[in-house]
Amino acid sequence: MKFTVTKEQLSHGLAAVQNVVSTRTTLPILANVLLKADGNKLELTATDLDVTISCSVEAAVAKGGSTTLPVKKITAIVRELGGGELEFETDDKNFTVIKAGASFYKIHGLASEEFPPLPKFKENKKITLAQERLRTMLRKTSYGMSADETRYVLNGLLFSLKDHKLTMVATDGRRLALVDEEVDIPADSQGDFIVPSKAITELGRLLQEAGNVEIKFAENQAAFSLSNEGGQSVLVITKLIEGNYPNYRQVIPAESKERIPMVREELLASLRRAEIMTSEKSNSVKLAFGKNNLAITANTPEVGEARESIAINYKGKEFAIAFNPAYLMDPLKALTEDEVFFELTDELSPGVLKINGPFLYVIMPMRMS
């Protein structure tokens, strides 16, 4: 194998794939990146057997072929070299020589045949949408995934493809984020699947403002193909979480007594300031609703007290409700709309945060001391 590639292209490819490489792996091949040169492309692939990422970049290929190289070493080399072109040549014993200007490296790799093969997907189970749409949907929901490994099925994001809608749901049992978008879904591409949090994190990092993403899914795997401008393409393949996602529709209140409009930035800033006076043991803030006024207080015996008040459009009866401030701030940080609507019934019922759009967030209240 012999090819020439610019530092910029190779850096881009390595940055796309290297995050999935596990630092503690018993299989030496999993510490390596697969390099495949063909035509005018260089394809880089890394995997931890759960998530696999491939990225193809432009290269001048003199002789096609493939090898694998330690991802840490190759990344360090590329980072330290000056700009310009890098020349790679691999012999039949998987020794790769890298030349760039006055620099020379010879690295021992492993045979590409040892690298786990990529799974194949049928063409019938797929949908396509703009990367920016998927990126926005992930931003509005992914913070709601559970990190509790005993509730494994919640350690991911539900993708539900039904009735010409892509619905995404994340919950950890104490709060739930849901967003849906109209998408063209062929009849045989309907279905539900749960994408684990590691793949969601990588997707959030790799999705761009331009270009489309094609989503394919099978019984236990899903693939996200990102086509970007500049001839670069990225493929993310992930194992899916097995099991049935809980019936999330049950926890969404059918109706509420009050619908209170609020300025998102103002509410977020007030909660941030109040949160300073909470502790790990006592992490709740109280929201007291009065006529055209919201009083936000945090009172922690071992820390102190914080009080804020916001002018709001509210004419209902006075009542107070307490929430975990971090849980209330997460959606406010993820949204971009100026106005949000808080739907509440009483101090014991879940609160629902909505916008003028296909998004809702259910949050369970905390006991008031």
N, C-alpha and C positions, 0 to 999 in steps of 0.2 A: 504494500500500500504506500502511495506517495501523494501528498497534496500540499498546497499552500493556502493559508487562511490569514486574514488580517487579525490583529490582536483584538480589535473591537468586536468582530463577529464571534470569535472564539470565547471572549469574555461574556458576551451576551448568552451564548449557548450554555456555558458552564453555570452562569448565575441562575438560569432557568431550571437546571436539573439537580444541582448539588445539594439542595436542602433535604432531599429525601434520603440521602446516603446516611446510614446509621454509623455512628462512631464506634459502637460496641456490637460487632457482628462476628459470629463464629464462622461464617462463610467468607473467605478472602475475596471472592469474586464480587460480593455485595459492597465492598469498599472501593470498587473500580467503576469507572464510567466507560460505557461501550462507545467506541468511535467507529462510524461506518461511512466510508467515502465512496460516492457513486455519482456519475454525471458531473453536475456542478454544485453538488450539495455535500455537506458534512452533517451527519446525524449523530447527536450525542444522546445517550440514554442512561439513566440511573434508576435504581429500584431498591426498596427494602422488602420486597415481596408483597407488601400491602398496597403501596402506592408506587406507580412507575411514571416517570416523566421523560418524554423525548422532545428534543428541540432540533430542528434542522436549520442550518445557516449556510450562507453562500461560501463556496471554496473552489479553488482551481485544482481539479483532481487530475493528476498525471497517470496514476494507476489505482484503480479501485481496490477495495478490500476492507478488512475490519480487524480491530484489536481492542483490548481493554487496558486502561491505565489507571493507577491509583488516583482517585479524584482529588485528594488533598494535595498531592505532589504537583499534579498538572495545574491545579488552580493557583498554587503558590508560585509556580514558574511563570505562568501567564501574567500574574499580577505584577511580578518584579521586572519583567522585560519591558523595554521601551516600546513605543508605538511601532507601527509598520507591520511587515508580513512575517509570519512564522512558517517554517518549512518542516513538514513531518515526513519521516520515512521509516517504515516498519519492515523488518526482515521476517523470514519464516519461523524464527524462534521467538517471536513476539518481543524483540528488542526494538524500541522506537528511538530514533535520533531526532532531536528537535534543534533546529538552527534558527537564530534570529540575530542579524548583525554579527557582532563578535562573540555572541554567546552560543555555547554548545552543550547539549544535555543528551545523555543516553539513559533511557529508563526501561526497566524490565516490567513487562506487562503480563497478562494472562490471556490465554486463547479465547477468542470471542465465542467459540462453541460452548464454553462453560457458562456463559451469561444466560439467565432465565429468558426463554422466548416470550414474545408479546402475545397475549391472547387474541383470538379472532372474534369479531362481532358480526352478527347477521345484519343485513341492511334494513330489515323491516322495522326494527324498534329504534326509531330515531326522531329527533326534532332539531330544528335550527332556529336560533334567535341571535340578536345583536349582543356582542360581548358586554357592551355598556349596560344593557338591560339586566343581564345575569349578574353582573358586578354589583349593581344597585340593589338587586333582590338579596344577594348574599350579605351586603352591608346592613340591610334592614333586619336581618333575622339571625345571622350566625352567632352573635353574642349570647343568644338564648340557649345554646346547646349545653348539655350537662357535662361536667367533668368527673362526675361520680361513677367510677367503673363498675359499681354493683348494679347500676341501671344502664347496662351496656347499650340497649336499644336507643337510649336518649343521647348517647355520645356522638350524635351525627345530626344531619339535616334531612328531613323528609322531603323528597321530590314527588309530587303527585300530579300525574298527567291525565286529566279527565275533562270532558266537556269543553274542549278547546281552551283549556286554562292550565297553566303551570302554577301550582300552588306550592309554596315552600313553608315549612313549619319547623320551629325549634322550640324545645321546652326542657326545663330541668325540674318540673314539678311545682316550682314556686312562681314561675312566670312563663309566658308563652308568646312568641312572636310569629306572626303570619303575614305573608304577602302573596298576592297572586297577580298574574299577568295573562292577558289573552295571547295565546300562541296557537299556530296552526298545528294541530295534532292529528295525524292520520289515524284511522280507526284501529289499526293493529299496533299502534305505538302507545296505547293507553296503558297505564300501570303506575305502581308506587314503588319507590326504592329509597333506601336510607344511605346517604353518603357520609362516611366517617369524618370526624373533625380535622384530621391531618390533611386529607384531600381538599376539604373546604378551605383550610388556611392557605394551601398552595394555589388553589384556584383564585382566591381573593388577591393573591400577590401577582398572578400571571395575566389575569384578564385585562384587556386594554380598552381604551375609549372607542377605538375604531375596529372594524372587522366583525366577523360572525363567529359563533361557536356552535358546533354540531355535537349534540348529546346522543350517545348510543348506550343502550343498556341491555344486559342479559340477566340471567337468574341471579348470579352472584358477583357481577362486575359491571362497571360503567366506564365509559370513555368520553372525554371532553376534548374535541379537536378545535384548537384556536388558530384561525388563519389571520395573520397580521400583515400590515403593509411592510414593504421592504423585503419580501420574499421569505420571511421567517415564519415558521409554523411550529406550534407547540401541541403536544398530545399528552393529556393526563389520564392515566388508567388507574382505577382504584377498585379494590375489593369492596363489596357492599356489606353493611351490617345486616346480619340475618335476624329475623324475628319480626313481630308485628308491632307497628307503631301504635301507641294508645289512641283511643278515639278523642282527638283533640277538639272536635266540635262540641263535646259535652261540657267542656270547661268555659266555653265562651258564653257569657250571660246573654240571654235572649233579649232582655231590655233593661234599662236602668232609669232611675228617677231623674237624675240631673245630667245635663250635657253642658259642660263649662268650657268655653273657648279660652285659650291661653296663648301668650307669646312664648314660643319655644325657647328662644335664647334667654329670655328673662327668667323663666322657670328653671332652666338648666343652671344659670349663674347663681341663683338663690340656693338651689340644692347643693351646689358645690361648696358654697360658703358655710351652709349649715352642717354639711358632712364633716367638716374639720373638727367639730365638737362631738363626734361619735367615737365609739371604741369598738374593738372586735367583739367584745361581750355585749355591748349595748349599741347596736348599729341601726337605730330607727330614727326617722324624723316624723314629726307630727304635722299634718296639714289641717289647719282649722279654717273652715269656710264660713264667712260671715257676709253681711250685705256688701257687695262690690269689693270684698277684701279677702285675701288669702294670707293667713299667718303661718309661717313655716318655722318650727322650733325644733332644736335638738337639745336634749337635756340629759347629760350623762354625769351621775354623781361623782365619779372619780376624775372626770375631765373638766366639766363646766357646762356652759349653756350658750346657745346661739339663737338669735331671733331675727326674722326677716318678715317684711310684709309686702305684698304685691297687690296693686289695684287690678281687679278682675270684674268681668261682667257676670254677676251672680245675684239672683233675687230670691233664692230658695231659703229653706230653714237652716239655721246654724247647725253644723255638725263637724266632727273631727275624725280623721282617719290617719293611721300610721303606716309607713312603708320603709323598706330597706332603701336608703338613698341611692346606692350603687345600681340597684335594679331599676329604679325610676330614671336614673340618668342615662343608662345604656341606650334605650331607644331615642332619647332626646339628642344624644351625640350622633347617632347613626342617621337621623333624619335631616333633610335640608329645608323642609317647608317652614315658613315663618310662623304659621298658626297650627296649634294642635288642639284636640278636643279631649277633655277628660270626662268619661262617663262613669258616674258613681251612683250607688243606691244607699248604702249605709256603711257604718264603720267596720262591719264584719264581712261584707260582700266584696268580691274581687273588683278592682278598678280596671277600666278599659281605656287605653290611650288610642286615639284614632287621628287620621288626617283626612283632608279632602282627596282621597285616593285609595287604592286597594291595599291597605295596610291596617293591621290592628295588633295591639299588644295587651295581653291580660296579665295583671299583677296581683298576687295575693296580699292582703293587708297583714300587718303585724299587730300583736296585742299591745295595747297602750298601757303603760305602767301607771 
